[in-house]
Amino acid sequence: MLQEVERWLRTRSWSVTDRPLDTILAAKRAGGSVVSVVLPALNEEETVGDIVSAIRRELIERVPLVDELVVVDSGSKDRTAEVAAAAGARVEHRDAILPRIPAVPGKGEVLWRSLLVTRGDVICFVDADLREFSADFVTGIVGPLLTDPDVQLVKAMYDRPLAGAAGQGGRVTELMARPLLNMHWPQLAGFVQPLGGEYAARRSLLERLPFPVGYGVELGMLVDALHLVGLDALAQVDVGVRVHRHQDGQALGRMAAAIYRTAQLRLARGHLVRPLLTQFERGADGFEPRTYPVDTEERPPMAHIAEYAARKVA
């Protein structure tokens, strides 16, 4: 590990207990910051309500840390939007945000569009499939941004159990993202959960970043933020344990392909060879190929979008 990363681990890796809630609240009042929490959601009716309820109860009603709580629905077929609204979130629908640009499927697409329907100068993203959710996920990653003006982006770090085994979750992280970062961006080798969906950042940074529309958004954001603001502007906070729904191996393969392509674009900005991934499933006549497109599209920095610039002026 680079000496720079060893130093970063000592100075930019914290625990949620390092910043008591009263300290965070005092810093928020002093700085006048507005905090937005965004949950990108696709068919998460089983979990989104509990997450929204916990954030509203603990961080809006009990203490005034979160100023707006927004669920951006990504075309759910279930009752995700209704459950989120009933729990106290404002629900925005992906396709209704910036209709001039037709929406495409993907998590990064939803995160990018969320910048247009939130007002916070600190934006906190939380995945909507978490179980046993704790408000520490929000306070942990928002805290450094409110108390340290030099910090621009904060990732949550945590244990990820799989089938009861500690530390076995995050398979794409260990098999794809971590090797890529260690080999090509060794300054980022200190991030425990580089692909984690819980992170917070300043709007002034997010609006200058391109957003891969799919699963590559987290890796792309880390790499681009490193080049834009430097390692010392990035941080991570230990928030304990993350319990969520795990995807099957083939879904993870598609995720890994999108992440690899995101890395490839940043390594060389080279021409696209073949943005497809073929996987195999056993059928009645043996193994049958299934070919899926790999997410390759990226949205430009939001600061380049006319509607966003007009909103800021207004």
C-alpha positions as CSV (number, residue, x, y, z in Angstrom):
1,M,0.0,0.0,0.0
2,L,1.2,3.5,-0.8
3,Q,2.5,5.6,2.1
4,E,0.0,8.2,1.0
5,V,-2.9,5.7,1.5
6,E,-1.5,4.6,4.9
7,R,-1.6,8.2,6.0
8,W,-5.1,8.7,4.5
9,L,-6.3,5.7,6.5
10,R,-5.1,7.3,9.7
11,T,-6.5,10.7,8.9
12,R,-9.6,10.2,6.7
13,S,-11.1,6.9,8.0
14,W,-13.4,7.4,11.0
15,S,-16.1,5.7,13.1
16,V,-19.6,7.0,13.4
17,T,-18.9,7.4,17.1
18,D,-16.1,10.0,16.4
19,R,-18.7,12.7,15.8
20,P,-21.5,12.9,18.3
21,L,-24.9,14.0,17.0
22,D,-24.9,17.2,19.0
23,T,-21.5,18.1,17.4
24,I,-22.9,17.5,13.9
25,L,-26.0,19.5,14.6
26,A,-24.0,22.4,16.0
27,A,-21.9,22.4,12.8
28,K,-25.0,22.3,10.6
29,R,-26.5,25.3,12.4
30,A,-23.2,27.3,12.3
31,G,-22.7,26.6,8.6
32,G,-26.3,26.9,7.5
33,S,-26.1,23.8,5.4
34,V,-29.1,22.1,3.9
35,V,-29.0,18.3,3.9
36,S,-30.9,16.2,1.4
37,V,-31.2,12.4,1.6
38,V,-32.0,10.5,-1.6
39,L,-33.1,6.9,-1.9
40,P,-33.0,5.5,-5.5
41,A,-35.6,2.8,-5.6
42,L,-36.7,0.1,-7.9
43,N,-39.3,-2.4,-6.6
44,E,-38.3,-2.0,-3.0
45,E,-41.7,-1.9,-1.3
46,E,-40.6,-4.4,1.4
47,T,-37.8,-2.2,2.7
48,V,-38.2,1.4,1.6
49,G,-40.9,2.3,4.1
50,D,-38.8,1.2,7.1
51,I,-35.8,3.2,5.9
52,V,-37.8,6.3,5.3
53,S,-39.6,6.0,8.6
54,A,-36.3,5.7,10.5
55,I,-34.8,8.7,8.8
56,R,-37.9,10.8,9.4
57,R,-38.3,9.8,13.0
58,E,-34.7,10.1,14.0
59,L,-33.3,12.8,11.8
60,I,-36.2,15.1,11.0
61,E,-38.6,14.9,13.8
62,R,-36.3,14.1,16.8
63,V,-33.5,16.3,15.6
64,P,-33.3,18.7,12.7
65,L,-30.5,17.2,10.7
66,V,-32.2,16.2,7.4
67,D,-34.0,18.9,5.6
68,E,-35.5,16.9,2.8
69,L,-36.1,13.2,2.2
70,V,-36.6,12.2,-1.4
71,V,-37.3,8.8,-2.9
72,V,-36.7,8.7,-6.7
73,D,-38.7,5.9,-8.1
74,S,-37.0,4.2,-11.1
75,G,-40.1,2.7,-12.7
76,S,-41.2,0.3,-10.0
77,K,-43.9,-2.2,-10.8
78,D,-44.8,-2.7,-7.1
79,R,-46.0,-0.3,-4.4
80,T,-42.6,1.3,-3.8
81,A,-43.8,4.8,-4.5
82,E,-47.0,4.5,-2.3
83,V,-45.1,2.9,0.6
84,A,-42.4,5.6,0.5
85,A,-44.9,8.4,0.4
86,A,-47.0,6.9,3.3
87,A,-43.8,6.7,5.4
88,G,-43.1,10.4,4.9
89,A,-40.8,10.8,1.8
90,R,-41.4,13.0,-1.1
91,V,-41.5,10.8,-4.1
92,E,-40.2,11.8,-7.5
93,H,-40.5,9.7,-10.6
94,R,-37.4,9.2,-12.8
95,D,-39.2,9.8,-16.1
96,A,-40.8,13.0,-14.9
97,I,-37.4,14.6,-14.1
98,L,-35.8,16.3,-17.1
99,P,-38.2,14.8,-19.7
100,R,-36.3,16.5,-22.5
101,I,-33.7,13.8,-22.1
102,P,-35.4,10.3,-22.2
103,A,-34.5,8.3,-19.2
104,V,-32.6,5.0,-19.5
105,P,-32.6,2.1,-16.9
106,G,-29.9,2.3,-14.3
107,K,-29.1,3.4,-10.8
108,G,-26.6,6.1,-11.9
109,E,-29.4,7.6,-14.1
110,V,-31.6,8.0,-11.0
111,L,-28.8,9.6,-8.9
112,W,-27.9,12.0,-11.7
113,R,-31.5,13.2,-12.1
114,S,-31.9,13.5,-8.3
115,L,-29.7,16.6,-8.4
116,L,-32.5,18.4,-10.2
117,V,-35.2,17.7,-7.6
118,T,-33.2,18.3,-4.4
119,R,-32.0,21.6,-2.9
120,G,-29.4,20.4,-0.4
121,D,-25.8,21.6,-0.6
122,V,-25.0,18.3,1.1
123,I,-26.6,15.2,-0.6
124,C,-26.7,11.8,1.0
125,F,-27.5,8.7,-1.1
126,V,-28.9,5.6,0.7
127,D,-29.8,2.3,-1.1
128,A,-33.5,1.4,-0.6
129,D,-33.0,-2.3,-0.1
130,L,-31.3,-2.1,3.4
131,R,-32.7,-4.2,6.2
132,E,-32.2,-3.5,9.9
133,F,-31.5,0.1,8.9
134,S,-29.9,2.5,11.4
135,A,-29.9,6.3,11.2
136,D,-26.1,6.0,11.8
137,F,-25.8,5.4,8.1
138,V,-26.8,9.0,7.5
139,T,-25.2,10.7,10.4
140,G,-22.0,8.8,9.9
141,I,-21.4,10.0,6.3
142,V,-23.0,13.5,6.6
143,G,-21.0,14.3,9.7
144,P,-17.6,14.9,8.2
145,L,-19.1,17.1,5.5
146,L,-20.7,19.4,8.1
147,T,-17.7,19.5,10.5
148,D,-14.8,19.6,8.1
149,P,-14.8,22.0,5.1
150,D,-12.0,20.2,3.4
151,V,-14.0,17.0,3.0
152,Q,-15.9,16.7,-0.3
153,L,-17.2,13.1,-0.4
154,V,-17.7,10.4,2.3
155,K,-18.3,6.7,1.7
156,A,-19.8,4.4,4.4
157,M,-17.8,1.3,5.3
158,Y,-19.3,-1.7,7.0
159,D,-19.4,-5.5,7.3
160,R,-21.5,-7.2,4.7
161,P,-22.6,-10.7,5.9
162,L,-23.7,-13.2,3.3
163,A,-25.9,-16.2,4.3
164,G,-24.9,-15.6,7.9
165,A,-21.2,-15.6,7.2
166,A,-19.5,-12.3,8.2
167,G,-17.5,-10.4,5.6
168,Q,-18.6,-12.6,2.6
169,G,-20.8,-10.0,1.0
170,G,-19.5,-7.5,-1.6
171,R,-18.4,-10.2,-4.1
172,V,-18.2,-7.8,-7.0
173,T,-16.1,-5.5,-4.9
174,E,-13.6,-8.2,-4.1
175,L,-13.5,-9.8,-7.5
176,M,-13.6,-6.8,-9.7
177,A,-13.5,-3.3,-8.1
178,R,-10.8,-3.8,-5.6
179,P,-8.3,-5.4,-8.1
180,L,-9.1,-2.6,-10.5
181,L,-8.5,0.2,-8.0
182,N,-5.3,-1.4,-6.6
183,M,-3.8,-1.8,-10.0
184,H,-4.9,1.4,-11.7
185,W,-5.8,3.9,-9.0
186,P,-3.8,2.7,-6.0
187,Q,-4.6,6.0,-4.2
188,L,-8.1,4.6,-3.8
189,A,-7.0,1.2,-2.4
190,G,-7.9,2.3,1.2
191,F,-11.6,2.4,0.6
192,V,-13.2,-0.6,2.3
193,Q,-16.5,-0.4,0.4
194,P,-15.8,1.4,-2.9
195,L,-19.0,0.2,-4.5
196,G,-21.2,0.8,-1.5
197,G,-24.4,2.7,-2.1
198,E,-24.3,4.8,1.0
199,Y,-22.3,8.0,0.5
200,A,-22.6,11.7,0.9
201,A,-21.0,14.6,-1.0
202,R,-21.2,18.3,-1.6
203,R,-23.5,19.4,-4.4
204,S,-20.6,21.6,-5.7
205,L,-18.7,18.3,-6.4
206,L,-21.6,16.2,-7.6
207,E,-22.7,18.7,-10.2
208,R,-19.2,18.6,-11.8
209,L,-19.0,14.8,-12.2
210,P,-20.2,12.7,-15.1
211,F,-22.6,9.9,-14.0
212,P,-22.4,6.4,-15.5
213,V,-26.0,5.5,-15.9
214,G,-25.7,2.0,-14.5
215,Y,-23.8,0.0,-11.9
216,G,-20.5,1.7,-12.7
217,V,-21.7,4.9,-11.0
218,E,-20.0,4.4,-7.7
219,L,-16.6,3.4,-9.1
220,G,-16.7,6.2,-11.7
221,M,-17.6,8.7,-9.1
222,L,-14.7,7.7,-6.8
223,V,-12.2,7.8,-9.7
224,D,-13.4,11.1,-11.1
225,A,-13.6,12.7,-7.6
226,L,-10.0,11.7,-6.9
227,H,-8.8,13.5,-10.1
228,L,-11.0,16.5,-9.5
229,V,-10.5,17.2,-5.7
230,G,-7.7,14.9,-4.6
231,L,-7.5,12.1,-2.1
232,D,-7.6,14.2,1.1
233,A,-11.0,15.5,0.1
234,L,-12.3,12.0,0.2
235,A,-13.1,10.0,3.4
236,Q,-14.9,7.0,4.8
237,V,-16.8,6.2,8.0
238,D,-17.4,2.9,9.7
239,V,-21.2,2.6,10.4
240,G,-21.3,-1.1,11.5
241,V,-23.1,-3.8,9.5
242,R,-25.0,-3.5,6.2
243,V,-27.8,-6.1,5.7
244,H,-29.5,-6.1,2.3
245,R,-30.9,-8.3,-0.5
246,H,-28.2,-10.2,-2.4
247,Q,-28.3,-10.7,-6.1
248,D,-27.6,-14.0,-7.9
249,G,-24.3,-14.8,-9.6
250,Q,-25.5,-13.8,-13.1
251,A,-26.8,-10.4,-12.0
252,L,-23.4,-9.9,-10.3
253,G,-21.7,-10.8,-13.6
254,R,-23.6,-8.0,-15.4
255,M,-22.7,-5.6,-12.6
256,A,-19.1,-6.5,-12.9
257,A,-19.1,-6.0,-16.7
258,A,-20.6,-2.5,-16.2
259,I,-17.9,-1.7,-13.6
260,Y,-15.1,-2.9,-15.8
261,R,-16.4,-0.8,-18.7
262,T,-16.6,2.2,-16.5
263,A,-13.0,1.7,-15.5
264,Q,-11.9,1.1,-19.1
265,L,-13.4,4.4,-20.2
266,R,-11.4,6.2,-17.5
267,L,-8.2,4.4,-18.2
268,A,-8.0,5.0,-21.9
269,R,-11.2,6.7,-23.2
270,G,-10.7,4.1,-25.9
271,H,-13.1,2.9,-28.6
272,L,-15.8,0.4,-27.5
273,V,-14.9,-3.1,-28.5
274,R,-18.0,-5.0,-27.7
275,P,-20.5,-3.7,-25.1
276,L,-22.2,-7.1,-24.5
277,L,-21.9,-9.9,-22.0
278,T,-23.0,-13.4,-22.7
279,Q,-23.9,-15.7,-19.8
280,F,-25.3,-19.2,-19.7
281,E,-28.4,-20.8,-18.2
282,R,-29.3,-24.5,-18.3
283,G,-32.4,-25.1,-20.3
284,A,-34.3,-28.2,-21.6
285,D,-31.7,-28.7,-24.3
286,G,-28.6,-28.0,-22.3
287,F,-26.8,-24.7,-21.6
288,E,-28.4,-21.7,-23.4
289,P,-26.7,-18.4,-24.0
290,R,-28.2,-15.2,-22.8
291,T,-26.6,-12.0,-24.0
292,Y,-27.1,-8.7,-22.1
293,P,-26.0,-5.1,-23.1
294,V,-23.3,-3.6,-20.8
295,D,-24.1,-0.1,-19.5
296,T,-21.8,2.3,-21.4
297,E,-23.7,5.5,-21.5
298,E,-22.8,8.3,-19.2
299,R,-24.6,11.5,-18.3
300,P,-22.6,14.8,-18.4
301,P,-21.9,16.8,-15.3
302,M,-25.2,18.3,-14.2
303,A,-23.6,21.8,-14.3
304,H,-23.7,21.5,-18.1
305,I,-27.5,21.0,-18.2
306,A,-29.4,24.1,-19.1
307,E,-32.4,23.3,-16.9
308,Y,-30.1,22.9,-13.9
309,A,-28.3,26.1,-14.5
310,A,-31.7,28.0,-14.9
311,R,-32.9,26.5,-11.6
312,K,-29.7,27.8,-9.8
313,V,-30.2,31.2,-11.2
314,A,-33.8,31.3,-10.2
